[in-house]
Structures are given as C-alpha cells and as structure tokens.
Amino acid sequence: MKRVSLLSSIVLLLFWLLTAPCYAAEPDSLSVKIGQMLMIGFRGLSVAEAPEIAEDIAERHIGGVVLFDYDVPSKSPSRNISSSEQLCRLTLELQKLSGIPLLIAIDQEGGKVSRLKPARGFPASVSAEHLGQLNNPDSTRAAARQTARTLKAMHIGMNLAPVADLNTNPDNPVIGKLSRSFSSDPAVVTRNINLVCSTYRDEGIIPTLKHFPGHGSSTSDTHCDFTDITTSWSDKELDPYRDMIASDYRDAIMTAHVFNGTLDSLYPATLSKATLDGLLRGMLGFKGVILSDDMQMKAITDQYGLETAIQLAINGGVDILVFGNNSAYDPVIASKATKIIQSLVARNIITPERIDLSWRRIMELKQRYHLDRS
C-alpha cells in the first residue's frame, strides 16, 4: 500500500510540475495548495472588468471560479453572462491566467436553476423534477448531453449538478418548490443522477452531486436562515450517495449547510467532521473531492465567524471552499480566506498534511478530466 501511495504521489507531483511550470521554482508550494482549495465568484463580463479575480488567479493561485447570470446583492441582471460569445471569451481569458488548469463551474441544473438562459441565446432546459416524472433513460441522457455540450462549448468544465436530494417535502422553498429534485423515491433519484453523471463524464464535464447529506426535507433556505432537519431527515436520503459511491463515483460532492442533530449535535454538515470525514468518507467510502456549499450563506455567516467556519470546514473534510460572492459581495474574500488558512497552518490548527490531502484530491480530479487551458 505504501508503495502504491508513493507512486501516486510522484505521478501527481509530476503532473503539477508539468502543468504549472511557473510555480515549480517556488521554494514553498503551500500557497499554491491553499489557493487550489478556493473557488470564488466575481462580478464582470470580462477579465478587464474583474481585476480582483484576475489577481486571485494569477497571484493567489485559486483553483476555481463559479459563474452566475444574476447578481443578488445588487439585484442586477448583469453578472458574468450576457451571451454565448461573451461567455466564451470570458472563460478563455480566465483559463489563460492560470498556471494550473482552472475549475470553471456553474449551476446549470435545468429548469428554474439555470444560469444559461434562452433569453441570452442558450438552449432551453428542463427541470430534474420533469425528468424524474418521465423516468426515461433516453430523455435524461438527452437533457444531460445538451447541457454538457453547451458547457463544453463555453469552456466550462464543471457543473454543480445533478441534485441528489429527495423531494420529501414538496413545499421545501429551495428544493421542492423549485423542481430541483428528480423524485421522492431514492431509486428514481439514483437512476437519473447516474445517467446524468455518466453522460457528463462522457462529454468531459465534471459532475457534482449535491447537497450532502440531504436537503430535500428542509422547511427553510440555508441562503437565508439556520436550517434544522433533525426531525425531518431520514437515512434513505443517503441512498443515492451510497449507491453512486458503491458504483465507484469519485468526482465531486457538495455539502449542505443543514444542521442535523442525528449526525452531529454541534455543527451543520459543511462544518461537521462526523458528517463529512466520518459518514461520507468513512462509512460511505467517498474518495473524491468535497466542495462546500457557498460559505457566505447566512446559515453559516449568521452563526460563525469566517476563521471559525474555514477551520471547521477544512478540518471536517471539505477540499474546496466555495465563496460564491452572490449572497454577499466581498471582492477581497480570496485574500482574506488565504491569509486565514495560512495562519491556521502556521499555528498548527490545520496541518500541512491536511492541506496536502485536499490538494492531491483536487489535482487528481483535474488530471483525470484533462482540463483545457487553451
């Protein structure tokens, strides 16, 4: 086992050196590894309009960006997407800034949660609920293929989808009412997310299952409030994850900010070592990349300071911290997060080995998908 681990480490190190020659001469790669653990949202339709994100990529080595079509804090319909031509230019500009291939991510679930809308020249899409009601493999594959090919044409390599939540509460303001779940039946959800993920994979798009350990039963929205699902959640909400991981799913999973006292009496899932390291990695055996949901949602920010939230998330098992900058906007959030993580490592509150573990998972995912930097 040690020999295999050593060989794997050498392969990843060679990949990193080959794909990031400008970093190879740095005496300490800790800053690069920390940067790879950050996915940041920003304002601007071009790099010229977004100097902060350009600096974050070039100087802080952030590993990913997340795109939106609407700016929530300013209530503006202008954010990162105005047309296919503009978006294509933007993603190419972003990718060229990065020495290591950049994860360019988006929430293109279909239906109501679509950043690429027909009004801006993109194909119409259908919701997960619609596909779940059809429960037809050809329909699900066709919808997933259209989405994946659209993203590929836009040089977007990662979709923050499909939703693996069960529709256990149709009145759920953030899942059920938005038609984001395939079904209340775990078997239907598993069948459809498997089809979506395999289609994305065939088209070279990284899928992301969400929101672990299950958001479907909630009665409130983690964007706005502390959300407790202790009494409404059930173990069957793990079935889609359990089945996918058993079938060797190892791409990405996004956490939920929900509090579930059954799994952890102290912390919401994103900050919970018991939920992420214990349940998702330990009991379910997940080997891939864990992304946080947006760390600026009020379910986190109203309860925890930034340093505490970052510390708990990383030590709990999160590999990529997402700061969407679309619940609140902070143009220097990447700088703040970087300094906090560096300080936590310097004080040995987070160990260098823990950072290295996330970096290896992230680099393996990027390597496996041969992300295009051209």
C-alpha positions in Angstrom: 0.0 0.0 0.0 2.8 2.4 0.8 4.5 1.7 -2.5 1.3 2.5 -4.4 0.7 5.6 -2.4 4.3 6.8 -3.1 3.8 6.1 -6.8 0.6 8.0 -6.8 2.2 11.0 -5.1 5.0 11.0 -7.7 2.6 11.0 -10.6 0.6 13.9 -9.1 3.7 15.9 -8.4 5.0 15.4 -12.0 1.5 16.5 -13.3 1.6 19.6 -11.1 5.2 20.5 -12.3 4.3 20.0 -15.9 1.1 22.0 -15.8 2.4 24.7 -13.6 6.0 25.5 -14.6 5.8 29.0 -13.2 5.2 27.5 -9.7 7.9 24.9 -9.9 10.6 27.3 -8.8 8.8 28.4 -5.7 10.6 27.3 -2.5 7.2 26.7 -0.7 4.2 25.4 -2.6 1.9 25.8 0.4 0.4 29.0 -1.1 -0.4 27.1 -4.3 -2.0 24.2 -2.5 -4.2 26.6 -0.4 -5.1 28.5 -3.5 -6.3 25.4 -5.2 -8.8 24.9 -2.3 -10.7 28.1 -3.1 -13.5 28.6 -5.7 -14.5 32.2 -6.0 -17.4 34.1 -7.6 -16.9 37.6 -9.1 -18.5 40.4 -10.9 -17.7 41.2 -14.6 -18.3 40.1 -18.1 -14.6 40.2 -19.0 -11.3 39.9 -17.2 -10.8 43.7 -17.8 -14.0 44.3 -15.7 -12.8 41.9 -13.0 -9.2 42.8 -11.8 -9.7 41.2 -8.4 -10.4 37.7 -9.8 -7.5 38.1 -12.3 -5.3 38.8 -9.3 -6.7 35.9 -7.3 -6.0 33.5 -10.2 -2.5 34.9 -11.0 -1.2 35.7 -7.6 -3.2 33.6 -5.2 -3.4 30.5 -7.5 -7.1 30.0 -6.7 -8.2 26.7 -8.2 -11.7 27.6 -9.4 -14.3 30.2 -10.2 -18.1 30.0 -10.2 -20.2 31.9 -12.7 -23.6 33.5 -12.3 -26.1 35.2 -14.6 -27.7 37.4 -11.9 -26.1 39.5 -9.1 -28.2 39.0 -6.0 -26.6 41.7 -3.7 -27.1 44.5 -6.2 -30.3 42.9 -7.7 -28.7 43.3 -11.1 -29.3 41.1 -14.1 -25.7 41.6 -15.2 -23.1 39.4 -13.6 -20.9 37.1 -15.7 -23.1 36.1 -18.6 -24.7 38.1 -21.4 -24.3 35.9 -24.5 -22.6 32.8 -25.7 -19.9 34.8 -27.5 -19.1 36.9 -24.4 -19.1 33.9 -22.1 -16.8 32.0 -24.3 -14.3 34.9 -24.3 -14.5 35.3 -20.6 -13.8 31.6 -19.8 -10.9 31.5 -22.2 -9.5 34.7 -20.6 -9.8 33.3 -17.1 -8.2 30.0 -18.1 -5.2 31.7 -19.7 -4.4 33.5 -16.4 -3.9 30.2 -14.5 -0.8 28.1 -14.5 -2.8 25.1 -13.2 -6.0 24.3 -15.1 -8.8 26.2 -13.6 -12.1 24.7 -12.5 -14.7 26.9 -14.1 -18.0 25.9 -12.5 -21.7 26.8 -12.9 -25.1 25.8 -11.6 -26.8 24.6 -14.8 -29.3 22.2 -13.3 -32.1 22.8 -15.8 -35.5 24.4 -15.4 -35.6 27.2 -12.8 -32.0 26.8 -11.7 -30.2 27.6 -15.0 -27.6 30.3 -15.4 -27.5 29.8 -19.2 -31.0 31.0 -20.2 -32.7 31.1 -23.6 -33.1 34.9 -23.3 -29.3 35.1 -23.7 -29.1 32.7 -26.6 -28.7 29.3 -24.8 -30.8 26.2 -25.3 -34.0 25.8 -23.2 -33.6 23.2 -20.4 -36.0 21.0 -18.4 -36.0 20.5 -14.6 -34.9 17.5 -12.7 -38.5 17.0 -11.5 -39.7 16.8 -15.1 -37.1 14.2 -16.0 -37.9 12.2 -12.8 -41.6 12.1 -13.7 -40.7 10.8 -17.1 -38.1 8.5 -15.6 -37.0 7.6 -19.1 -33.2 7.0 -19.7 -33.2 8.4 -23.2 -34.9 11.7 -22.0 -32.5 12.1 -19.1 -29.4 11.3 -21.3 -30.6 13.7 -24.0 -31.1 16.6 -21.5 -27.7 15.9 -19.8 -25.9 15.7 -23.2 -27.3 19.0 -24.3 -26.2 20.6 -21.0 -22.8 19.1 -21.2 -22.2 20.1 -24.8 -23.3 23.6 -24.1 -20.9 23.9 -21.2 -18.1 22.3 -23.2 -18.6 24.9 -26.0 -18.4 27.6 -23.3 -15.1 26.1 -21.9 -16.9 25.4 -18.6 -15.5 22.2 -17.1 -17.6 21.6 -14.0 -21.4 21.6 -13.4 -22.6 22.0 -9.8 -25.2 19.4 -10.6 -27.1 17.0 -10.5 -29.2 17.4 -7.4 -29.3 14.1 -5.4 -31.8 15.4 -2.8 -35.0 13.6 -2.3 -38.2 15.5 -2.8 -39.5 14.5 0.6 -41.0 18.0 1.2 -42.7 19.4 -1.9 -43.1 22.7 -0.1 -39.3 23.0 0.6 -38.6 26.6 -0.6 -35.2 25.8 -2.0 -35.6 22.2 -3.4 -39.2 21.0 -3.9 -40.8 24.3 -4.9 -38.0 24.9 -7.5 -38.5 21.4 -9.1 -34.8 20.6 -8.4 -35.2 17.0 -7.2 -35.8 14.1 -9.5 -38.2 12.3 -7.1 -39.1 11.4 -3.5 -38.1 7.8 -4.5 -34.4 7.1 -3.8 -34.3 4.6 -6.7 -35.6 7.1 -9.2 -33.1 9.7 -8.0 -30.2 7.3 -8.2 -31.2 6.1 -11.6 -31.4 9.6 -13.0 -28.3 11.1 -11.3 -26.3 8.1 -12.5 -27.4 8.8 -16.1 -26.6 12.5 -15.8 -23.2 11.8 -14.3 -22.2 9.2 -16.8 -23.3 11.5 -19.7 -21.4 14.4 -18.3 -18.3 12.2 -17.9 -18.6 11.0 -21.5 -18.6 14.6 -22.6 -15.7 15.7 -20.4 -17.7 17.7 -17.8 -17.2 17.1 -14.1 -20.5 16.4 -12.2 -21.1 17.4 -8.7 -23.7 15.6 -6.6 -25.5 17.9 -4.0 -26.4 18.6 -1.3 -24.9 16.0 1.2 -26.3 14.6 3.4 -29.7 15.6 2.0 -31.6 19.0 1.8 -34.9 17.7 0.5 -36.8 17.7 3.8 -36.0 21.2 4.9 -38.6 23.8 5.5 -36.2 26.8 5.2 -33.5 28.0 2.9 -29.8 27.9 4.0 -29.2 31.0 1.9 -31.3 32.9 4.4 -31.6 31.0 7.7 -30.2 28.4 10.1 -31.8 25.2 8.8 -32.5 22.3 11.1 -33.6 19.0 9.5 -33.0 16.8 12.6 -36.6 15.6 12.8 -37.4 15.6 9.1 -34.3 13.9 7.7 -34.2 10.1 7.2 -31.5 7.7 6.4 -33.0 6.9 2.9 -31.7 10.4 1.8 -28.2 8.8 1.8 -29.3 6.1 -0.6 -28.4 8.0 -3.8 -24.9 8.7 -2.4 -24.5 5.2 -1.1 -25.4 3.6 -4.4 -23.3 6.0 -6.5 -20.2 5.7 -4.3 -20.6 1.9 -4.3 -20.6 2.1 -8.1 -17.2 3.9 -8.0 -18.5 7.5 -8.2 -15.4 9.6 -7.3 -15.9 13.0 -8.9 -17.3 15.7 -6.6 -19.9 16.1 -3.9 -21.2 19.4 -2.5 -22.2 19.7 1.1 -25.4 21.2 2.6 -25.4 23.8 5.3 -28.2 22.0 7.1 -28.0 21.1 10.8 -28.8 17.5 11.5 -28.6 16.6 15.2 -28.9 13.0 14.4 -25.5 13.1 12.6 -23.8 15.9 14.6 -25.2 17.6 17.7 -22.9 20.6 17.3 -22.3 21.6 13.7 -24.1 21.8 10.3 -22.9 19.3 7.7 -20.5 21.7 5.9 -18.6 22.1 9.2 -19.1 18.6 10.6 -16.2 16.2 10.8 -18.7 13.5 11.9 -20.8 14.1 8.7 -18.0 14.5 6.1 -15.0 12.6 7.4 -16.9 10.1 9.4 -20.0 9.4 7.3 -19.2 10.4 3.7 -15.6 9.3 3.6 -15.5 6.7 6.4 -18.8 4.8 6.2 -19.8 5.5 2.6 -16.2 5.4 1.3 -16.1 8.5 -0.9 -12.7 9.1 -2.4 -13.3 12.2 -4.5 -13.5 16.0 -3.9 -15.8 17.5 -1.4 -17.0 21.1 -2.1 -18.7 23.3 0.4 -21.9 25.0 -0.5 -21.4 28.8 -0.6 -19.6 29.8 2.6 -21.3 33.2 2.5 -24.8 31.9 3.0 -26.5 33.1 6.2 -26.8 29.6 7.6 -23.0 29.8 8.1 -22.3 33.5 8.4 -25.0 34.3 11.0 -23.7 31.5 13.2 -19.9 31.6 12.8 -17.1 34.0 12.1 -15.1 33.5 8.9 -12.0 32.0 10.5 -14.0 29.5 12.6 -16.1 28.5 9.6 -13.0 27.9 7.5 -11.2 26.0 10.2 -14.2 23.7 10.9 -14.9 23.1 7.2 -11.3 22.1 6.3 -10.7 20.0 9.4 -14.1 18.5 8.9 -13.2 17.3 5.4 -14.0 20.0 2.8 -11.5 20.1 0.0 -12.8 23.2 -1.9 -14.2 26.2 -0.1 -16.8 27.9 -2.3 -17.3 31.7 -1.9 -19.9 32.5 -4.5 -19.8 36.2 -3.7 -23.5 36.2 -4.6 -25.1 36.1 -1.1 -22.9 39.0 0.0 -20.2 40.5 -2.1 -16.6 40.8 -0.9 -14.0 41.5 -3.7 -11.1 40.5 -1.4 -12.7 37.3 0.0 -10.0 35.2 -1.6 -7.2 37.2 0.1 -9.0 37.0 3.4 -9.5 33.3 3.2 -5.9 32.7 2.0 -4.5 34.6 5.0 -6.8 32.8 7.4 -5.8 29.4 6.1 -2.1 30.3 6.2 -2.4 31.5 9.8 -4.3 28.3 10.8 -1.5 26.2 9.3 1.2 28.4 10.9 -0.5 27.8 14.3 -0.8 24.1 13.5 -4.6 24.3 13.9 -4.8 22.9 10.4 -1.8 20.7 9.5 0.2 20.9 6.2 -0.7 17.2 5.7 -4.4 18.1 5.8 -3.9 20.8 3.1 -1.8 18.3 1.1 -4.6 15.7 1.2 -7.1 18.1 -0.4 -4.6 19.3 -3.0 -3.9 15.8 -4.1 -7.6 15.1 -4.5 -8.2 18.3 -6.5 -5.2 17.7 -8.7 -6.3 14.1 -9.4 -9.7 15.3 -10.5 -8.2 17.9 -12.8 -5.8 15.5 -14.2 -8.5 12.9 -14.8 -10.6 15.3 -16.8 -7.7 16.8 -18.8 -9.0 20.3 -18.3 -8.2 22.5 -21.3 -6.1 25.6 -20.7 -6.0 26.7 -24.3 
